[in-house]
Amino acid sequence: MKKYAIRAATAAFGAAALTVCTLSQASASEPAQDGPAASPAAYADYLAHSRQEGAAETLKEFNALAPREQDRFIGYLQDPSLFKDFLEQSTDEDGLDATADDTRTTSLRNGDVSLEAHHSASTFAATAAKRPLPKGNHTVTRSNKIKLLGVTVMEFKIWETFYSNGRTITKVVEADGGKKNFSDVVKMSKGIAKKQLGKQSFCKKGGSCSSGNTAVASIVWEGEAVVSGGTFQIDKKQTLVSNVYGTATSSLVNV
């Protein structure tokens, strides 16, 4: 958003959303040695019998890998530090453009592993950043995913729909989220999605400032990484904050 500089939201929710706590970890350095992560054949069988949405597509992607790539894939799947990096990757992502698809990628292990943060909007106009969004409902989606050799192994997604009256956001209509988890190393459960209005100030460069509401959605994901010799506890809060000018901020942090 070129014309506007966004000052930090003053809502108490915003401060809570950025609170980072410590993971409780026990013997997380040892790899898993049984179950779906035991071998390429075991992982393919796990996907073939999974009832999760997207399992068939993931199996197709995995089967497309060469045998040596599948062996590397299993090695990465057995490495809990990668999933810890993924779950800790996004402490605060400011200014992702909510008026269009916007993806940011971090590559690890010589490009074999990628961590992606993605925003998309279903109804925003391309010029929204220059003026308030038009009257009506608008939807923003944010997701975080980890890919091993191009195969999506885990994804957390959150979305919100809010109403603009042409000047500010007056209501958060809906907030929810979903996940994909084909790691079998990390077990995650989804909490109840929460929605509320926040506050934000908008200032023209060298000009006056005005205040308005933001749409705030959040989900707490709870779980643990199960590895040989122990587990480490994972509690993550995923937050999405959108403003009436079509810009969003988001976070995936420890709670």
C-alpha positions in Angstrom: 0.0 0.0 0.0 1.9 3.0 -1.3 -0.2 5.9 0.0 -0.6 4.7 3.5 1.7 3.8 6.4 0.0 1.6 8.9 0.6 2.3 12.5 0.6 -0.6 15.0 -2.9 -1.7 16.0 -3.8 -0.8 19.6 -6.2 -3.6 20.2 -5.2 -5.9 23.1 -5.8 -8.8 20.7 -2.9 -7.7 18.5 -0.4 -7.9 21.4 -1.7 -11.3 22.4 -1.3 -12.6 18.9 2.4 -11.8 18.8 3.2 -13.4 22.2 5.9 -16.1 21.7 6.4 -18.9 24.3 8.9 -21.7 24.5 8.4 -25.2 23.0 8.5 -28.0 25.5 10.9 -30.5 24.0 12.1 -34.0 25.0 14.6 -36.0 22.9 13.3 -34.4 19.7 16.7 -35.0 17.9 16.1 -38.7 17.3 14.4 -39.7 14.1 11.2 -41.7 13.8 12.0 -45.3 12.8 8.6 -46.9 12.4 5.2 -46.2 11.0 4.7 -44.3 7.7 8.1 -42.6 8.1 9.9 -46.0 8.1 10.3 -46.3 4.3 9.0 -45.1 1.0 6.8 -48.2 0.7 5.3 -47.6 4.2 4.7 -43.9 3.4 3.0 -44.7 0.1 0.8 -47.3 1.9 -0.1 -44.7 4.6 -1.2 -42.2 1.9 -3.1 -44.9 0.0 -5.2 -45.7 3.0 -5.6 -42.2 4.4 -9.0 -40.6 4.5 -7.7 -37.1 4.6 -8.7 -34.8 1.8 -5.8 -34.4 -0.6 -4.1 -37.7 0.2 -4.5 -39.1 -3.3 -2.9 -36.0 -4.8 0.0 -36.2 -2.3 0.4 -39.9 -3.1 0.6 -39.0 -6.8 3.3 -36.4 -6.2 5.3 -38.8 -4.0 5.1 -41.6 -6.5 6.4 -39.2 -9.2 9.7 -38.9 -7.3 12.6 -41.0 -8.3 13.6 -43.8 -5.9 16.6 -41.8 -4.6 14.4 -38.8 -4.1 11.9 -40.9 -2.2 14.7 -42.1 0.1 15.7 -38.4 0.7 12.1 -37.6 1.3 11.8 -40.2 4.1 15.1 -38.9 5.6 13.6 -35.4 5.8 10.3 -36.8 7.1 12.2 -38.4 9.9 13.8 -35.1 10.9 11.7 -33.3 13.5 13.9 -30.2 13.3 12.5 -29.4 9.9 8.9 -29.4 11.2 10.1 -27.3 14.2 11.6 -24.8 11.8 8.3 -24.8 9.8 6.2 -24.2 12.9 8.5 -21.4 14.1 9.1 -19.8 10.7 6.5 -17.0 10.8 6.7 -14.7 13.9 5.1 -11.8 12.0 4.5 -11.1 8.3 3.6 -7.5 7.7 2.2 -6.0 4.5 1.5 -9.0 2.4 -0.8 -7.8 -0.4 -4.3 -9.0 0.3 -5.6 -7.6 -3.0 -3.9 -10.4 -5.0 -2.1 -13.7 -4.6 1.1 -13.2 -2.7 3.6 -16.0 -1.8 6.8 -15.9 0.1 9.1 -18.9 0.2 12.1 -19.9 2.3 14.3 -22.7 1.0 16.2 -25.2 3.1 18.4 -28.2 2.5 19.7 -27.0 -0.8 16.2 -26.3 -2.1 14.8 -29.8 -1.2 12.6 -28.3 1.5 10.5 -25.2 1.1 8.5 -23.2 3.7 5.7 -21.1 2.1 3.4 -18.4 3.4 0.6 -17.5 1.0 -2.1 -14.8 0.9 -5.1 -14.7 -1.5 -8.3 -12.7 -1.8 -11.4 -13.7 -3.6 -13.2 -10.4 -4.2 -10.7 -7.5 -3.8 -10.3 -5.0 -6.6 -6.8 -4.4 -8.0 -6.9 -0.8 -7.0 -8.1 -1.4 -3.5 -4.9 -0.3 -1.8 -5.5 3.3 -3.1 -8.8 3.7 -1.5 -11.2 1.9 0.9 -12.7 -1.4 -0.3 -16.2 -1.0 -1.9 -19.3 -1.8 0.1 -19.9 -5.5 0.5 -18.3 -8.7 1.7 -14.6 -9.5 1.1 -12.6 -12.7 1.8 -9.0 -13.1 2.6 -7.1 -16.5 3.0 -3.7 -17.1 4.5 -1.8 -20.5 4.5 1.5 -21.8 5.7 2.9 -25.0 4.2 6.0 -27.2 4.2 7.0 -29.1 1.0 9.6 -31.9 0.8 11.0 -32.2 -2.7 7.9 -30.4 -4.0 5.4 -32.6 -2.1 3.2 -30.7 0.4 3.4 -32.5 3.7 1.7 -30.1 6.0 -0.4 -27.0 5.6 -2.3 -24.7 8.0 -4.9 -22.4 6.5 -7.0 -19.6 8.0 -9.6 -17.3 6.3 -12.0 -14.6 7.1 -14.9 -12.8 5.4 -15.7 -9.2 6.5 -18.1 -6.5 5.5 -17.0 -3.0 4.3 -19.4 -0.1 4.2 -17.1 1.7 1.8 -15.3 3.6 4.6 -14.3 1.0 7.2 -14.9 -2.6 8.2 -18.1 -2.9 10.3 -18.4 -6.7 10.8 -16.4 -9.9 10.6 -18.9 -12.2 9.0 -17.0 -15.5 9.3 -13.7 -16.9 10.3 -12.4 -20.5 10.0 -9.5 -22.6 8.9 -8.4 -26.1 7.9 -5.2 -28.2 7.7 -3.5 -30.9 5.8 -1.0 -33.2 7.7 0.7 -36.0 5.9 3.8 -36.1 8.0 2.5 -38.6 10.7 5.4 -37.2 12.7 3.4 -34.2 13.9 -0.1 -34.6 15.4 -2.2 -31.4 15.3 -5.8 -30.6 16.3 -7.7 -27.4 15.4 -9.3 -25.1 18.0 -12.4 -23.0 17.5 -11.8 -20.1 15.2 -12.4 -16.7 16.7 -13.3 -13.4 15.0 -13.5 -9.8 16.2 -13.0 -6.2 15.1 -9.7 -4.5 15.8 -8.5 -0.9 15.5 -5.9 0.6 13.3 -4.7 4.1 12.2 -4.0 5.1 8.6 -1.8 8.1 7.7 -1.1 9.7 4.4 2.6 10.6 3.9 3.0 14.1 5.2 -0.7 14.4 5.7 -3.5 13.7 8.2 -4.3 10.4 9.8 -7.6 8.6 10.2 -8.6 5.5 12.2 -10.7 2.5 11.2 -11.6 -1.1 12.1 -9.7 -4.2 11.1 -11.0 -7.7 10.7 -9.2 -10.2 13.1 -9.4 -14.0 12.8 -7.4 -16.5 14.9 -7.1 -20.2 15.5 -5.1 -22.1 18.1 -3.6 -25.4 16.8 -2.5 -27.9 19.5 -0.4 -31.0 19.1 2.9 -32.7 19.5 5.7 -34.1 17.4 6.2 -37.8 18.0 9.7 -39.1 17.6 11.8 -42.0 18.8 12.6 -41.5 22.5 10.1 -38.7 23.2 7.9 -35.9 22.0 7.9 -32.1 21.8 4.7 -30.2 22.5 3.4 -27.7 19.9 0.8 -25.0 20.5 0.5 -22.5 17.7 -1.7 -19.4 17.3 -2.4 -18.5 13.7 -3.7 -14.9 13.2 -4.9 -12.9 10.2 -5.6 -9.2 10.4 -7.1 -7.4 7.4 -7.9 -3.7 6.9 -10.3 -1.8 4.7 -7.5 -0.8 2.2 -6.9 -4.4 1.3 -3.6 -5.0 3.2 -3.2 -7.9 5.7 -0.8 -8.9 8.4 -0.5 -12.4 9.7 1.4 -14.6 12.1 1.9 -18.2 13.2 3.4 -18.1 16.7 3.9 -20.2 19.8 1.3 -19.8 22.6 
